[in-house]
Amino acid sequence: MKKYLFAIALMGLAPLTWGEQTAQDAADRLQHAGEVLRQVMATPDKGIPEEVLDHAKCVAVVPHMVKGGFVFGAEGGRGVATCRTSNGWSAPAFFDVEGGSWGLQIGVEGIDLVMIIQNDHGMQQLLGSKFQIGGDASAAAGPVGRHASADTDWKLNTEILTYSRAKGIFAGLTLNGAAVHRDDDAMKAYYGPGVSTHDVLMGQVPPPPASAPFLEAVRAAREQARAAAAGGQ
């Protein structure tokens, strides 16, 4: 019975999160992801700390991920990621995130999800075709504020830091169990056939013009964090 109900939940979420993608859909996703990151970093005393962004290998954003269900939860959304290379931030790669979590949740809620990939192992998982958060790559709710606390193990022991924003509130998010995999439709629509996630995120593919708003938001995030930290001293 539980499996049956869970299948119904995913079917209900599917129209909101899955379907054939066009190049314009991918460009719109990039635009929305950049807006999410800018708004998150503009939140007084509640953005991603400068230390976390300095340490980031990759930044991934899922604008308006859907969470919902009755008695159980289901997540689904489409995201975009970029990784740090020797020439700056890479062209964006597109991915889906989906998964389920048991617990009392009633109704459907849209949240913005931000993931900071912190080390080479986490980056290698993102470069592949699919991985599970909390399984293939360890994850924890990320610290927020002007500075990351020095007495936590966020830097040494966690591969992915996860954050969410819902109803204007930005905070660390526990997202263990969700599966992240390549969005084939969006990658093909945006780059054409035969372009791998690995080549895109390793900087081997030039960023198309439509990726500029998202990449600029990623570059500006560190400066916003630095300005917030300086303002609090």
C-alpha positions in Angstrom: 0.0 0.0 0.0 2.8 2.4 0.9 4.5 1.7 -2.5 1.2 2.4 -4.3 0.7 5.7 -2.5 4.3 6.7 -3.1 3.9 6.0 -6.8 0.8 8.2 -6.9 2.7 11.0 -5.2 5.5 10.9 -7.8 2.9 10.8 -10.6 1.3 13.9 -9.2 4.6 15.7 -9.0 5.7 14.7 -12.4 3.8 17.3 -14.4 5.5 20.0 -12.3 9.0 18.7 -12.7 9.5 16.4 -15.7 8.9 16.6 -19.4 10.6 17.4 -22.7 12.9 20.4 -22.4 13.8 23.1 -24.9 16.8 25.4 -25.1 14.6 28.2 -23.9 13.5 26.1 -20.9 17.1 25.5 -20.0 17.9 29.3 -20.3 14.9 30.1 -18.1 16.2 27.7 -15.5 19.6 29.4 -15.5 17.9 32.7 -15.1 15.8 31.5 -12.2 18.8 29.8 -10.5 20.8 33.0 -10.7 17.9 35.0 -9.1 17.6 32.5 -6.3 21.3 32.7 -5.5 21.3 36.5 -5.6 18.3 36.7 -3.3 19.8 34.2 -0.9 23.0 36.1 -0.6 21.1 39.4 -0.1 19.4 38.1 3.0 20.9 40.0 6.0 22.9 37.7 8.3 21.4 34.6 6.7 23.3 34.0 3.5 26.0 31.3 2.8 29.2 32.2 4.7 32.3 33.5 2.9 34.3 30.5 4.2 31.9 28.0 2.6 32.0 29.7 -0.8 35.8 30.0 -0.7 36.0 26.3 -0.1 33.4 25.3 -2.8 34.3 23.0 -5.6 30.9 23.3 -7.3 27.7 25.2 -6.7 24.3 23.7 -7.7 20.8 25.4 -7.5 17.4 23.9 -7.9 14.8 26.7 -8.2 11.4 25.8 -6.9 11.9 22.2 -6.0 8.5 20.6 -5.1 8.1 18.8 -1.8 4.8 17.3 -0.8 2.6 14.4 0.1 0.3 13.0 2.7 1.9 10.9 5.5 5.0 10.7 3.3 7.0 13.2 1.3 8.3 13.3 -2.2 10.8 15.6 -3.7 11.3 16.6 -7.4 13.0 19.4 -9.2 15.4 20.4 -12.0 18.6 22.1 -11.2 21.8 23.5 -12.7 25.4 23.3 -11.5 28.8 24.8 -12.2 32.3 23.8 -10.9 35.4 25.7 -10.3 38.1 25.3 -12.9 41.5 26.9 -13.6 39.8 29.4 -15.8 37.0 30.3 -13.5 33.5 28.7 -13.1 32.6 26.1 -15.7 29.7 26.2 -18.2 26.5 24.9 -16.4 25.3 21.3 -16.4 21.7 20.4 -15.9 20.4 17.7 -13.5 17.3 16.3 -11.9 16.8 15.6 -8.2 14.2 13.2 -6.9 13.6 11.1 -3.9 11.3 10.2 -1.0 11.3 10.6 2.8 8.8 9.3 5.3 7.2 11.5 7.9 4.1 13.6 8.4 3.9 16.1 5.6 0.6 17.5 4.4 0.3 19.6 1.2 2.8 20.6 -1.4 5.4 23.3 -1.0 7.9 24.8 -3.4 11.4 25.4 -2.0 14.6 26.7 -3.5 17.5 24.3 -3.0 21.2 25.2 -3.0 24.0 22.6 -2.8 27.6 23.4 -2.1 30.0 20.6 -3.2 33.0 20.8 -1.0 35.7 18.3 -2.1 37.0 16.2 -5.0 34.9 13.2 -4.1 31.7 15.1 -4.1 32.7 16.8 -7.4 33.4 13.3 -8.9 29.9 12.2 -8.0 28.4 15.3 -9.7 30.5 14.6 -12.8 28.9 11.1 -13.1 25.5 10.3 -14.4 23.8 9.6 -11.0 24.5 9.6 -7.3 22.5 9.5 -4.0 22.9 12.3 -1.4 23.8 10.8 1.9 24.8 7.5 0.2 27.4 8.0 -2.5 28.2 11.5 -1.1 27.9 12.6 2.5 25.7 15.6 3.1 24.7 17.9 6.0 22.7 21.0 6.5 25.0 24.0 5.7 25.9 26.8 8.1 24.3 30.2 7.5 25.3 33.7 8.5 28.3 36.0 8.2 30.8 33.3 9.2 30.9 29.5 9.4 31.4 28.3 12.9 35.0 27.3 13.5 34.0 24.4 15.9 32.0 22.4 13.3 33.1 19.7 11.0 31.4 21.2 7.9 34.7 21.6 6.1 36.5 18.3 6.8 33.8 15.6 7.0 31.0 16.6 4.7 31.1 16.4 0.9 27.8 18.4 0.2 26.3 21.2 2.2 22.6 21.6 1.5 20.4 24.7 2.0 16.8 25.5 1.4 14.6 28.6 1.1 10.9 28.5 1.6 8.5 31.3 2.3 11.4 33.7 2.6 13.3 31.7 5.2 16.8 30.4 4.3 18.4 27.7 6.3 20.4 24.5 6.2 18.4 21.5 4.9 18.8 17.8 5.5 18.2 16.0 2.1 19.6 12.5 2.6 18.3 9.9 0.3 17.5 12.1 -2.7 18.9 11.0 -6.1 20.7 13.4 -8.4 21.1 12.5 -12.0 21.8 14.1 -15.4 19.0 15.9 -17.1 19.4 14.4 -20.6 16.7 16.5 -22.2 18.0 19.8 -21.0 21.7 18.9 -21.8 20.8 17.9 -25.3 18.5 20.9 -25.9 21.2 23.4 -24.6 24.4 21.9 -25.9 23.3 19.5 -28.7 23.8 15.7 -28.7 27.0 14.0 -27.4 28.1 16.6 -24.8 28.9 15.0 -21.4 28.4 16.4 -18.0 32.0 15.7 -17.2 33.3 17.8 -20.2 30.9 20.7 -19.3 31.8 20.8 -15.6 35.6 20.3 -16.2 35.6 23.5 -18.3 36.1 21.7 -21.7 32.9 23.3 -23.1 32.6 27.2 -23.5 29.7 28.7 -21.5 26.9 29.7 -23.9 25.8 33.3 -23.7 22.5 32.4 -21.9 24.5 31.0 -19.0 25.8 34.5 -18.1 23.2 35.4 -15.5 23.7 32.2 -13.5 27.5 32.3 -13.7 27.6 36.0 -12.7 25.4 35.2 -9.7 27.9 32.5 -8.6 30.8 34.8 -9.0 29.0 37.6 -7.2 28.0 35.4 -4.3 31.5 35.4 -2.8 31.7 39.2 -3.0 28.3 39.5 -1.3 29.4 37.1 1.4 32.6 39.0 1.9 30.8 42.3 2.1 28.3 40.9 4.7 31.2 39.5 6.8 33.0 42.9 6.7 29.8 44.7 7.7 29.4 42.6 10.8 32.9 43.2 12.1 
